[in-house]
Amino acid sequence: MITFIKYGILLILSAWLVLKGIVPAWNIIHSDFSNYYVSSKLISEKKNLENLYNNEWFQNQIKINGINEPGKFAPFPPLTAWVMLPISFTDVLTAKRIWTIFNCVVIVFCIWLISRITLWSWSTSALLLLATGNGLINNFKFGQVYLIVTGLILLAIYLHDRFQGILSGVLLGFVTCLKYFPVVFIAGFFVIKNYRLVIYSLLSIFVLIIIQIWFFGTTVMATFINNSLLPHLDGDLKGQGMYSFSFQSWDGLFRHLFVYSAKDNPTPFLDWPVGRSILKLITHLAVGISLILVSRKIILSSLLEDVKKKLLLSLPAAAAFVVLPASASYHFILLVLPLTLLLSSELLIKNEKIILICIYSAIGFLPIGFFFRVAEKVGVIFAYPRLGLITLFYVITLYIVNSKISLRKL
């Protein structure tokens, strides 16, 4: 009976992904895909890239390529412009379809990697990945790269487990230059004292930065850092709306509550801009200090080394989700990484695993548009359910780990 239910859920989730993600991806061009495709197209056509981070200029390039979607290259690192070079020689719809097929292959690869890392069956591994829900669906629909990023991090972890630290480090360095999130895994490997892997990660990052400076020039790199990277880290998404509910974060919530804007936020709870900065700092300190304290307890505990490793890799990733300057649904495909490590750590009992899986699945299938409509009538705080759930995920994870270690000392 349980097996029947399991395969039934797997079939439903697969059909839902095809219907809501793969079919639209096959027929519709979204602005996210346009940003990657057009930037690669500019390189393949040997265009001048000095205005790569000029939103108006880049929007014009999108139109020149026959795409009627709003877009911009910021806040992507320059390296991102190379992602779709192999398919930039085709028309945009053909490129999107090739990209969709490639992502279907990546799903199978991710499932295989999860199965190899955890020693679970392929069906259990597939269920865990498909439970990312809207994150996975929107990755396909929008033509995003986060499934590939997830696959590369899983590969790095798999290679590390097979004593391939050099390759693992190089992979993590590369994917960190593509999307910033993987840096938390480099930090995790530093904590577990795999210094060789960390050194190769940092070396690969350094080499890729030099290559980007050589290829794009110092002007583009300086523009990226000053006008894109630094504002993005502060939650300033130029051209995307700093008050958009879609990019959920504590910074966004505090901005709604305390920062007046005649156009976007005319009635804040309290017009107190410094309050946003103070509460944001308190939130970051609370997450950072709690992470350090529990990590220290893990290091000093009598847990098996493999369990320690999985916990020390997963906790920084879970913490990072709480303090992201902005988050979209497809970012949460990456949540499969810390959850996979936690569930396979042999520290959690069945009920604790069920709780984390339920929160994880709720994040994946949250009807977030409904909450946005409720927030418009009741209050802005109701517009941030995903933020609440990921914070709950982190807090419960810390509580479980901390309580288990404390019990072992008794």
C-alpha positions, 0 to 999 in steps of 0.5 A: 500500500505504501509503495502504491501511494509513493508511486502515485505521488511520484506520477502526480508530481511528474505530470504536474511538472510536465503540465505546468513547467515543461510544456510552457517552457517549450512554447513560451519565451520568458524574460529570465531566459531572454537575459541569459540567451541575449547576453550569450548572443552578444558574445557570439556576435562579437558585440561591444559589451561595455553597456552590458549592465545598462538596463535600457541598452540591454532591453534594446538588445532583447528587442533587436533579437525579436523578443517582446519581454522586459529584461536586464542583465543585472545582477548577473556576474559577467561569467553568466553571459557564457552560459548559453553560448552553445545554443546562442547560434540558434533562434530564441525558441529553438534555444529555449527548447534545447535548454528545456531538453537539457534540463530534463537530462539534468533532473535525471542526473540530480536524482542519480546523484541524490540516490548515490549520496544518500543510498536511497532508491531512485523513486525516493530521490525523485520524490525529494527533488520533485517536491521542490514544486513551484521552484522546479516548475518555474526553473523550467518555465522561466528558463533559469539555471538553478537546477543546473547549479543544484546538480553541480553542487550535488556533483561536488558533494558526490566527488568529495565523498569519493576523495576527489577534493580537487575536482570538487573544489574547482566545481564549487569555485566555478558555480560560485562565480555563476551564482553566489549561493554555493559559497556557503558550501565552501564555508562548510568545507572550511569548517570541516577542515577540508582545506585542500578543497577550499584552496582549490575553490578559491583558486578557481574563483580567482582564475575565473575573476582574472579571465572575466577581467581579461575578457569583459574589461575592467569597466564592465567588472567595475560596473558589475561590482558597484552598480549590480553586486553591492546593491543586490547584496543590500536588497536593491534590485534595480529595475525589478521593484524593491517592494515586490512581494515576489522577492521575499526576504527579511529586508523586503519585509522591513522595507515595507514596514518602515521605509516610505515611498510615495509610489510603492509604499505610501502607507508603511507601518511606521516611517522609520527607515533606520528601523529597517537597517537595525532589524535587518542587522539583528536578524543577521546577527541572530542567524549568524550567532545561532549557526556558530554556536550550534556548529561549535557544539557539533564539532565538539560532540561525539557524533560520527564524523560522517554525521558531523560533515553532513550537518556542518555542510547543511546548516550554513546552507539553511541559514543562507536562505533565511538571510538572502537579500531577495529570493524567488521560487526557483532559488528554493530548488537549492533547498534540496541540498541541505535537506538531502544531507540532513535526512541522510545524516542518521541523526534525525528520527522519523517524525523529525524528518516528516516535519522538515519534509512537510515544511520543505514541500509547503515552500514548494507548493505554496499558493503564494498569489493567494497570500499576496491578495490576502496581504492587500486586504489584511496586512503586508506581513501576510505577503511573506509566507515563504520567508516564514516557512524557511525561517521555521525550517532553519529554527526547527533544524537548529533545535533538533540538532542542538537537542540531540547533541545535548541528550548525548551528553546526559 
